Amino acid sequence: MKLKLLVASLAVVISFPIFAEGSPHWGYGDKNGAEHWAELDPGFAACKMGKEQSPIDIHTTEVKPSKLGPIGFNYATGAAEVTNNGHAIQVNVPVGSTISLDGGDYSLVQFHFHATSEEQINDKNFPLGAHFVHKSAEGKLAVVTVLFKIGKENAALKPVFDAMPSKEGEVAKLDSLNPADVLPAERTYYAFEGSLTTPPCSEGVQWRVLKEPVELSESQLAAFRKLYPMNARPIQPLNGREVRAGG
């Protein structure tokens, strides 16, 4: 039980830190948007000073070949919680879902959505992106991005989007969800080192952006954008980092 409570708390802290009353509230508007995050709190300095920030624009002609192997997805079916955390719609998952990367194993803590996608491919955003946030036993982070394009209704997302709370802090419970159902069939990827895309913009995060987009319907996208019309951080400089192909 203690382990489950710890993971549930990490689900919020990893991507969207909780601030004490009176602390600055970051967001995506004119006064508290990404260009001002570093000014809101000394702990957000990396948002401005960091040299390996996310998201990035991936130019496919500049991607380097590599010997990185497939991501070992070991996601499990279980109960889940859909919450509106004030910055995005986030799905908290129970202990038991993991991925294996070349650098080790990571446990899935939560996944959340950004409109538009924060990552760009050849200077273009996708209508929606999902970040699957993982944490290793050593405290290292790895994020897998799933990109979405407009098409048919996404059956895997239907229970999530049907349950999206309209108010910040509200939580809806799902009896059964397998995060693997949200992933594309083809799981080759782009890999790079980056940061959290939200304050405190901590670096040292392993990123894997799946190449194949998944479809969702116009109505599903509209339902999300009714709550969050735009919650994507702008593209950050690559600063000499290499993007590698894997899988």
Summary of the structure (lengths in Angstrom):
residues: 247
radius of gyration: 16.9
end to end distance: 35.3
largest distance: 48.1
contacts: 766
relative contact order: 0.23
helix: 19%
strand: 33%
